[in-house]
Amino acid sequence: MRHQQSTSYGESRLRMLRVLRRGDRHDPKDLTIALRLEGDARSMVPGEAIKNLAHRIARDEDHPTIETLALSMCARILAAYRGVRRARIDIVEQPWARLEAGGKPQGQAFTPAGVERRTVTVTGNGERTSIAAGLDNLVLLRTSGFVPTERGQTSEEPTADGLQRLFIASLAAHWAFSSGEIAFAACRQGVRAAIVETFAWHTGRSAHDTLTAIADVVLDSYQEIAEVTVTLREHPYRPADLLELSLDGDALFVAHDEPVGTVEITVARDPG
């Protein structure tokens, strides 16, 4: 005889755009939300009820960050539906950039702020809650000093980059918090700045070395972060003419239809 222990269900791709109005200054929040619930099959919450609750929370509560919004959704769902034993909330935010008019930022006009996305995952069971924030598709470029060196050369030599004088990559980073008492907006801004600055200045022999340096800077800077995962996906651009690499002047690089190289590391804080 078989007995079903639990059921997982939910709603995904809930798209919503909330506009926070502060006088003449408006702030758009462009969100994609997924809710995954676990519990007894006999206590399944109808999909329409899940969507309506998510809409009410997003509309009626003033959440300046996606982290606090996800925490509220998780807590409200667990409180409203006793049959739900575990809830997971995933939110992706597309940032919008304020347009300038007459040399000044316009309070009510915007354009998409590139391809980068902010992310958060909150998981709770009514007793414990975990929070993991992150960013996806941060596109970065280096024109030297970032790739493995040629055999017999050191990374300080002018030609240490070998045949690859250009490196374009999409970077994703996700970090897990050790507690919920966090200034999320300031932390996110600081983590992003640490990632960008380390990428720009680090002179390691490989992409792996630079990712490790990024993770170390993040953990050293933010004691409330317990673990960080950094993923790098290369955009394959190659020189149009290999002879250009022997010259000191400009060079032309073109995109190639090649497999995309991926490097991912996870660094956790020592429990001790």
C-alpha positions as CSV (number, residue, x, y, z in Angstrom):
1,M,0.0,0.0,0.0
2,R,1.3,3.5,-0.9
3,H,0.8,6.7,0.9
4,Q,1.5,10.2,-0.6
5,Q,3.5,12.1,1.9
6,S,3.4,15.6,0.5
7,T,2.4,17.7,-2.6
8,S,4.3,20.6,-4.2
9,Y,2.4,23.2,-6.2
10,G,2.2,26.9,-6.9
11,E,2.2,29.7,-9.4
12,S,5.1,31.0,-11.6
13,R,5.7,34.0,-13.8
14,L,3.4,36.3,-12.0
15,R,4.3,39.6,-13.7
16,M,3.5,42.8,-12.0
17,L,4.7,46.4,-12.2
18,R,4.2,48.5,-9.1
19,V,4.7,52.3,-9.2
20,L,5.7,53.8,-5.9
21,R,4.6,57.5,-5.9
22,R,6.5,60.0,-3.8
23,G,5.1,63.3,-5.0
24,D,6.7,64.1,-8.4
25,R,9.1,61.3,-8.0
26,H,7.9,57.8,-9.1
27,D,9.8,54.5,-8.7
28,P,8.7,51.5,-10.8
29,K,9.1,48.0,-9.5
30,D,9.0,45.5,-12.3
31,L,8.7,42.0,-10.8
32,T,8.4,38.4,-11.8
33,I,7.3,36.2,-8.9
34,A,7.1,32.5,-8.4
35,L,5.5,30.8,-5.4
36,R,6.0,27.1,-4.6
37,L,4.1,25.6,-1.7
38,E,4.4,22.2,0.0
39,G,1.8,20.4,2.1
40,D,-0.9,17.9,2.3
41,A,-2.7,17.2,-1.0
42,R,-6.1,17.6,0.8
43,S,-5.2,21.2,1.8
44,M,-4.0,22.5,-1.6
45,V,-4.6,26.2,-2.0
46,P,-6.3,27.2,-5.2
47,G,-4.0,29.0,-7.7
48,E,-6.3,32.0,-7.9
49,A,-6.1,32.4,-4.1
50,I,-2.3,32.4,-4.3
51,K,-2.3,35.0,-7.0
52,N,-4.8,37.2,-5.3
53,L,-2.8,37.2,-2.0
54,A,0.5,38.0,-3.9
55,H,-1.2,40.9,-5.6
56,R,-2.6,42.2,-2.4
57,I,0.7,42.1,-0.6
58,A,2.5,43.8,-3.5
59,R,-0.2,46.5,-3.8
60,D,-1.0,47.3,-0.2
61,E,2.4,46.9,1.6
62,D,5.3,49.3,1.2
63,H,8.4,47.2,0.5
64,P,11.4,49.1,-0.7
65,T,13.3,45.9,-1.6
66,I,12.4,42.5,-3.1
67,E,13.9,40.9,0.0
68,T,11.4,42.4,2.4
69,L,8.6,41.7,-0.2
70,A,9.5,38.0,-0.4
71,L,9.7,37.7,3.4
72,S,6.3,39.2,3.8
73,M,4.8,36.9,1.1
74,C,6.3,33.8,2.8
75,A,5.0,34.8,6.2
76,R,1.5,35.8,5.0
77,I,1.1,32.5,3.1
78,L,2.1,30.4,6.0
79,A,-0.1,32.3,8.4
80,A,-3.2,32.2,6.1
81,Y,-3.0,28.5,5.0
82,R,-2.2,26.1,7.9
83,G,-2.0,23.2,5.4
84,V,1.1,24.7,3.8
85,R,4.1,23.3,5.6
86,R,6.8,25.0,3.5
87,A,6.7,28.0,1.2
88,R,9.3,29.2,-1.3
89,I,9.1,32.7,-2.9
90,D,11.3,33.6,-5.9
91,I,11.4,37.2,-7.1
92,V,13.2,38.6,-10.1
93,E,13.3,42.4,-10.6
94,Q,14.2,44.3,-13.8
95,P,15.6,47.7,-12.8
96,W,14.5,50.8,-14.7
97,A,16.8,53.8,-15.2
98,R,15.5,57.3,-14.9
99,L,15.6,59.4,-18.1
100,E,17.3,62.8,-18.1
101,A,15.6,65.8,-19.6
102,G,17.4,69.1,-19.8
103,G,20.3,67.6,-18.0
104,K,18.2,66.6,-15.0
105,P,16.7,63.2,-14.0
106,Q,13.0,63.1,-14.9
107,G,10.8,62.0,-12.0
108,Q,8.3,60.0,-14.1
109,A,10.1,58.8,-17.3
110,F,12.3,55.6,-17.5
111,T,14.1,53.2,-19.8
112,P,15.1,49.6,-19.0
113,A,18.4,49.6,-17.1
114,G,20.1,47.0,-19.3
115,V,19.9,43.2,-19.0
116,E,21.0,42.8,-15.4
117,R,18.4,41.4,-13.0
118,R,18.1,41.4,-9.2
119,T,16.9,38.2,-7.5
120,V,15.9,36.8,-4.2
121,T,14.7,33.4,-2.8
122,V,13.0,33.1,0.5
123,T,12.1,29.7,2.0
124,G,10.2,29.3,5.2
125,N,8.3,26.6,7.2
126,G,6.9,28.8,10.0
127,E,9.8,28.2,12.3
128,R,12.9,28.9,10.2
129,T,13.4,31.2,7.2
130,S,16.3,31.3,4.8
131,I,17.1,34.3,2.5
132,A,19.3,34.2,-0.6
133,A,19.7,37.4,-2.6
134,G,21.6,37.8,-5.9
135,L,22.0,39.3,-9.3
136,D,22.0,37.7,-12.7
137,N,23.4,38.7,-16.1
138,L,25.8,41.4,-15.0
139,V,27.8,41.8,-18.3
140,L,31.4,42.8,-17.8
141,L,34.4,43.3,-20.2
142,R,38.1,43.2,-19.7
143,T,40.6,44.0,-22.5
144,S,43.6,42.6,-20.8
145,G,44.9,40.9,-17.6
146,F,42.1,38.5,-17.0
147,V,42.7,35.2,-18.8
148,P,45.3,32.3,-18.2
149,T,48.9,33.2,-19.0
150,E,51.0,31.5,-21.7
151,R,53.4,28.8,-20.6
152,G,56.6,30.3,-19.1
153,Q,55.3,33.8,-18.7
154,T,54.2,35.7,-15.6
155,S,50.9,37.7,-15.3
156,E,53.0,40.9,-15.1
157,E,54.5,40.6,-18.6
158,P,52.8,42.7,-21.3
159,T,51.9,39.6,-23.5
160,A,50.8,37.4,-20.6
161,D,47.3,37.3,-22.0
162,G,48.3,35.0,-24.8
163,L,46.0,35.0,-27.8
164,Q,43.0,36.4,-25.8
165,R,43.3,40.1,-25.4
166,L,39.5,40.6,-24.8
167,F,37.2,38.9,-22.3
168,I,33.5,39.5,-22.2
169,A,31.4,37.5,-19.7
170,S,28.0,37.4,-18.0
171,L,28.3,37.2,-14.2
172,A,25.8,35.9,-11.7
173,A,26.2,36.0,-7.9
174,H,24.0,34.7,-5.2
175,W,24.6,35.1,-1.5
176,A,22.9,33.5,1.5
177,F,22.3,35.5,4.7
178,S,22.9,34.1,8.2
179,S,20.1,36.2,9.7
180,G,17.1,38.4,8.6
181,E,18.1,41.6,10.4
182,I,19.8,43.1,7.4
183,A,19.8,46.5,5.6
184,F,19.1,44.7,2.3
185,A,19.4,47.7,-0.1
186,A,22.7,48.8,1.3
187,C,24.1,45.3,1.4
188,R,23.0,44.6,-2.2
189,Q,24.6,47.8,-3.4
190,G,27.8,47.1,-1.6
191,V,28.1,43.5,-2.9
192,R,27.6,44.6,-6.4
193,A,30.2,47.3,-6.0
194,A,32.7,44.7,-4.6
195,I,32.0,42.4,-7.6
196,V,32.6,45.2,-10.1
197,E,35.7,46.6,-8.5
198,T,37.3,43.3,-8.0
199,F,36.6,42.3,-11.6
200,A,38.1,45.5,-12.8
201,W,41.3,45.5,-10.7
202,H,42.2,41.8,-10.0
203,T,45.2,40.5,-11.9
204,G,45.0,36.8,-11.4
205,R,46.1,34.1,-13.8
206,S,42.6,32.8,-14.5
207,A,38.9,33.6,-14.3
208,H,38.7,31.1,-11.4
209,D,41.3,33.2,-9.5
210,T,39.2,36.4,-10.0
211,L,36.0,34.7,-8.9
212,T,37.7,33.5,-5.8
213,A,38.9,37.0,-5.1
214,I,35.3,38.3,-5.6
215,A,33.9,35.8,-3.1
216,D,36.6,36.6,-0.6
217,V,36.0,40.3,-0.7
218,V,32.2,39.8,-0.3
219,L,32.6,37.6,2.7
220,D,35.2,39.9,4.3
221,S,33.0,42.9,3.8
222,Y,29.7,41.5,5.0
223,Q,29.7,39.3,8.1
224,E,25.9,38.7,7.7
225,I,26.6,36.8,4.5
226,A,27.3,33.1,5.2
227,E,27.9,31.8,1.7
228,V,28.4,33.2,-1.8
229,T,28.2,31.5,-5.2
230,V,29.7,33.3,-8.3
231,T,29.1,32.1,-11.8
232,L,30.8,33.4,-15.0
233,R,29.8,32.6,-18.5
234,E,32.1,33.7,-21.3
235,H,30.9,35.5,-24.4
236,P,33.2,34.1,-27.2
237,Y,34.8,37.0,-29.0
238,R,38.0,36.3,-31.0
239,P,40.4,38.5,-32.9
240,A,39.5,38.9,-36.6
241,D,43.2,38.7,-37.5
242,L,45.8,37.0,-35.3
243,L,48.5,39.3,-36.7
244,E,46.9,42.2,-34.9
245,L,47.9,40.6,-31.6
246,S,51.6,41.3,-32.3
247,L,50.8,45.0,-32.7
248,D,50.5,47.7,-30.1
249,G,47.6,49.5,-31.9
250,D,43.9,48.8,-32.1
251,A,42.5,45.3,-32.8
252,L,39.2,44.0,-34.1
253,F,37.3,41.2,-32.4
254,V,34.3,39.4,-33.7
255,A,31.7,37.1,-32.1
256,H,32.1,33.4,-32.7
257,D,29.5,30.6,-32.6
258,E,31.4,28.5,-30.0
259,P,30.5,26.7,-26.8
260,V,30.2,29.1,-23.9
261,G,32.7,28.5,-21.1
262,T,31.4,28.5,-17.6
263,V,33.2,28.8,-14.3
264,E,31.3,28.6,-10.9
265,I,32.6,28.7,-7.4
266,T,30.9,28.6,-4.0
267,V,32.7,29.9,-0.9
268,A,31.2,29.5,2.6
269,R,32.3,31.2,5.8
270,D,34.2,29.0,8.2
271,P,31.7,28.1,11.0
272,G,34.4,28.5,13.5
